[in-house]
């Protein structure tokens, strides 16, 4: 979990250096980040399902090997397009690691300790995300951009040895009991998610005809995928799962909450540098507070979930996020750095609590043969939220700041943009709270009937 999260955030800092090294435009080097994110998003459900069928330990070890080998290829890539291709392969390895790590919790941890284990995974994810920019910056400055990718190699080898030594061996089942792998569904889902991710990320802020065409292709892809899944004997995603109101609500909440968390990462740097006039070093320091709080909150949140129950903690986490977003939307610039950090701490602590409780609620009651695919869907909803947050909340911020170029906008306009963006974020969390309440009520009713 630490490695796959580190892979998401470590390359961003090196982008200006990479643009110089390959004499490429910023739009071209953005694909180094995009290729990784696209591979993870498009394949995370499929690899979860494949793990359910072929054996999770075997596939996870293969994923770690792929991630490590791809890291070597990234580090020695002679051209930009070879680096992008290697990053896509690294993303596939990361998708396997993300989906199956969470699935293994249900297999190796007693039900009473699921919350604590999920909290620890959340902590690792937060540490990876927080460590990425700082470690990437140090490595790029000291050893050059290749070190950013090569640092994963010793970590990958260590991870492989630990997983090989400690994870339980796959149980051999009779071949007659095994369902087939849905190749058509996998391809359709990957293409649909890739179209959505591209629609939301290309164009850098301007939603043009190509973005619209890709979005329509994604909508069409969803329709074709649903049709294909309803007709196949062994579907990738059993559509009947969405009749479970608790699962549907959990996936919807995960997407909404991730959208808001991405908004803090998109809007934060501009607000701190333009409205509060902080230099780059201070911006980096203030921005690392959020992931640090998530890392410190993860394990205690897990223990509280085990003690008080996942549903109650889901509501508490969402209430914390809504309160933090409302406070940030009303915060005057004159309060300075403390006025930004305090609400961000509340939002991030609420997020860590929600994430742990939501993942625990979903994974503790899943059938063993569905753990991989459900874990993949939880990660997918989170990733879709991150992509939507980066694009939609970024667009809200630019629109609310009433400027075409955010980098030269007036400090007052940027502050207004931040307040409006977090007012929208607070509304999204209120929708998530309503979804939680609705899902709970529907689940109770289905139990009664």
N, C-alpha and C positions, 0 to 999 in steps of 0.2 A: 504493500500500500504506500509506503514511504517512497519507494523507487518510482512508481508510476505517477505519483503526485509531483515528485521532483522533476520528472521528465516534462510535465505540463508547463512548469513555470521557469525552469532554469535557462531556457534558450532566449527568452524575451529580451533580457538585458544585453545579450550579445548581438542583437539585430543591427544596430548602427555599425559595429565592427565588421559584421558579415557583409553588409552592403558595400563597405569599402573594399574588403578582401576580394569579393567577386565582381566589383564594379557594377553592382545591380541597383535597381530602384528599390525604394522602401516597400512598394507593393509586391515586388518579386520576392524579397526576403521574408515578407509576412507569411509566405507559403511554408516556411520552415516550421512555424507555429501551427498553421492551419492544417498541414498534412497530418500532423500528429493527432490533433483534435478531431479531424474528420475520420481517421482510422478508428479511433477509440469509439466515437459516437456511432458510426455505421455498423460496427461489428460486435459491440459489447453484449447484445442479447444473444446473437448467434453463437458466440464462444461459450456463453453460459450454458446454452442448450447442448452444445457439443460435449461439454464437460459432464453433463448429466448422463450422456449416452456412452462416451468412450472411457470415462474414468477421470475424476478431477485431478488427482495427484499427477498422473501421467501428462495431462494437458497443461497443468500449471508449470511443471518442470520444463516442458517444451517452450512455454511462453517466456519463462525466465531466460532460457538459452537464446531464443529469438531476440528478446530485448537487449541482451548483452552483446550478441554478435552485431545487431543493428547499430548499437552504440559505437562499436569499433569502426563500422563502415561510415558512420556520421563523422567520426574523428579524423578519418583519413580521406574523406571525399575530396576529389580534385576539382569537381565542378559543382555549381549551385544545384543543378537538377539531380545530380547523384545524391547530394545531401538531402534534398527534399524526398527522394525515393526512399532513402535509408530511414528518414524520420517517419514515413508512413509505415514501414516495417516495424520500427520501434513502437509506434502507436498500436499496431496489432498485438505485439507482445504485452504492452501495457493494458490493453482491453482484456486479455486473458487473465493477467495478474489482478486487475480490479474486480472482475466478475467472480472469479473463483475464490479469491481470498475471503470475501464476504460469505460465499456459499459454504466454505470450510468451517465457519463459526458454528453453523447449525449442526455440523457433523462431529466436531471435536469438543465443543463446550457444553456443559450441562445447561438445561433450559433456565435454571435459576440464576445463572451467571451470564446469560446472553447479553444483557444490558452493559455489563462491565466490559465484555469483549468488544462490543460495538463501539463503546466509548473510547477504548484503546485504539481501535482502527481509525476512528475519527481524529484522535490526537495525532496519529502517524500521518494521516492525510494533511492535517493542518501544518504540521512541522515541515513536511515536504514542500507544501505550497509557500510557506514563509521562508524556508531555507533557500529556495530556488533563486530569487532575485539577488540576495546577498552573496551566496556561494558563486553564482554565475558571474557577478560583478568582479569578485576577487580573482577568480580563475582567468577571466578574460583579460583583466589588467596585468596579472602576474605572469601567466603562462601562454596567453593567446586563446583564441576562440575554440580551437580543437580540444583543449582541456575540459571545456564545458560538457562535451559529450563523452570523452574518455574517462572522466571521473566515475561514470556509471559502470565501467568494466569491473574493477575490483569489488564494488558493491553488488553487482549482479552475480559474480562468482560466489561471494559470501552468502547471498540469498539462496542460490541454488543448493549449496552445501547444507544450509540450515533446513530448507524445505525437504531435501532428500533424506536428511537424518531424522526429522521429527514428525513429518506429516504421515497420517495413517495410510497404509497401502490400500489401493482400490479393491473393493470386494468384487470377486469374479462372479458374474451372473450368467445363467444359461442364455445363449444367443437368442433363443426363441422369445425370451421375455423382453428383449431390447427393441425399442421402437426405432424406426429409421430416422435419418436426418433430412429435414425439409430443405432441399437445395434451392428450389424455386422461391420459397418464402424468404430464405436467407438473402438471396440475390435481390429480390424486390425490396426488402426492408433496408438493405445496405444502400441501394440506389435512391430510395425515397428519403432516407435520413441524410445522405450526401447532398441531395438536391436542396433540402431544407437548410442544412448547415451552410451551403454555398450561398443560397438566397439571402441568408442573414449576415454573411460576412464579407462578400465581395462588394466592391464599390466604395468601401470606407465612408459610410455615412450617407451617401446618396442612394436612394432606392429607385433605380432606373428600370427600363424595360426588361433587361436581362434578369434582374432580381425578381421581377414580377413573373416572368416566364418560368424561372426555377421554382418559385413558390407554388405556382399552378401545377407544375410537374410533380411537386411533392404531394399536393392535395390529391391529384389523380393517382399517384403511386399508393397512397393510403387506401383508396377505394379498391384498386386492383389487388393489393395485399390482403385486405379483408375478404375479398371474394375468393382468392387462392387458398387462404387459410381455412375457410368454411368448407372447402371441397377436398382437402387432402386428408389422408388417413392418419398421418403423424405430423401435425402442424408445429411450426416453430413456437408460436404463441397460441395457446388454447383460448379462443375468444370468450369461452364460458367463464374464464378467470375474471373478466371485467364485470361479470354479474355479481361478484363479491364486492359490496359497496365499500368495505373497509380497505381493500387493496386498491380499488380505483381512487378513493379519496387520498390514500397515502401517496400514490404516484403523482396525482394532481398537486398536492401540497408540496411535494419535493421539488417539482418544476417551478412553482411560484416562489418558493423560498430561495432557490438557487438564483432565480432571476434578480431578486432583491440583493443577494450577496454579491453578485457580479456588478451591480450598480455601484456598490461601495468601492470596488476596485477600478471602475471606469471613471466615476465622477471625482473620487477622492483626490487623485494627483492634480487634476486641474484646479479644484477648489483650493487646495493647500498652496499650490505654486502661484496661481493668479490672484485669488481673493485674499489669501493670508500672506502672500509674498515670501514664501519660504524657499530656501535654496534646495537643490536636488538631494543633498545628503539628509537634510531635515525631513523632506518629503518622504524619503525612503524609510527613515526612522519612525515617523508617525504612522506610515502605512503598514509597518510590520506589527503594530500593536494589535490589530484585529486577529491575524493568524496566531499570534502569541496567546491571546486570550482564549481562542478556540482550542489551542494545544493544552493549555492549563485546565480548561473546563471539561474536556472530553472524558477523562477517567472518573472524576467525581460525579459528572452527569450520569455516566453508566451505572455507578453504584446506587445513585438515587433512583434511577429507573427500575433497577432490580428490586428496590425496597418499596417504592410508592406506586409502581405500575407505569406502563408505557403511555396509556391514554392520557392520564393526568399530566404527565410531563410534556407530552406533545402540546397540549393547550398552554401550559406555562411557558414553554419555549416560544410559541407563536405570540403570546401576549407580550413577552419581553421584546421581541423583534418589532412588533407594532408600536410599542411605547417608545423604543429607541428611534424609530423612523419618524414618528410624530414630533419628538423633541428636536431632532436634527432639522426637520422642515420648518421649525419655528425659531431656530437658533440665530441670533444676530451675529454678524461678523466681529463686532467689538469684543466678544468674549474670547476670541482668539483660539489658540490650539486646544486648551482644556474644553472649550465649548464643542469642539469636533470630536475629541478623543472620548469624552464621557458617554455620549449617545452610541458611538461605535462599539464601545465595550459592552453596552447593554444589548445591542443588536447581535454582536458576535457570540456573546455568552448564550443568548436565546437561541441562536442558530445551532450551536454545539449541542444544546439540550434537545432541541427539536430533532436534529439529525439522528442522535443516538436513540431517542425514544421511538421515532418513526421506523428506523431500520429494525429495531428490536421487535416492535409490534408486528411487522411484516414477516421477518425471518424466523420468529420463534414458533409459528404455527404452519410452516410450509411443509408439504410432503417431501420426503427425501429426494425423489426423482425430479422434483421441480425447483430445488434450491438454486441451481445454477442459473436457470432462465429468470427466476424472480429477482435474484441478486443482480443479474444483468439489466433487468427492467428498472430497478431502483437507480442503478448507476446511469442508465439511459435518461430517465426523467431528470436527474440532476444535471447531466451534460446538456440536454436540450434547454434547461433553464439557464445555464451559463451562457450558451450561445445566444439565446433570446435576450438575456440581460445585457450582454455586450453590445448587441445591435439596437434593440428597441429602446432600452433605458438610455443608451448613448444618444439615440435620436431625440428622445424626450428632453435630455439635458441640453443638446444643441438648440432645439426649438425653443425651450424655456429661456435660454440665454440670449435669444433673439440675435444670433450672429452666425455668419457662415464659417468663419475661421475662429475656433475656440481658443487657439493658441495666442491670438492677439486681442481677445475680447476684454472689455472693461471689467475691472475687479467686481464692481457692483452687479454687472450683468451675470457674471459667473456665480456670484453668491445667490442671486435670484434663481438661476438655473438649478443650483444645488437644492434649494428649498423646495422648488416645485417637483423636482425629480423624487425627493424623499417623501413628499406628500403623496405622490403616485405609488411609491414603494409601500407606504403605510396602508394605502387602500388595497394593494395586492395581498398584504398579510391579513387584512380584515377578511378578504375573500377566502384565504386559506383557512382562517378560523371558522368561517361559515361552512366551508367544505368539510372540516374536521367534525363539526357538530352534526352536519347532514349525514356524513358517512356513518357516524356513531348511531344516530337515530335509525337509519335504514338497516344497519347491521342488527340492532336490537329487534326491529320489527321482523326481519327474516328469521331470527332465532325463535321468536314467539310463534310465527306461522309454520 
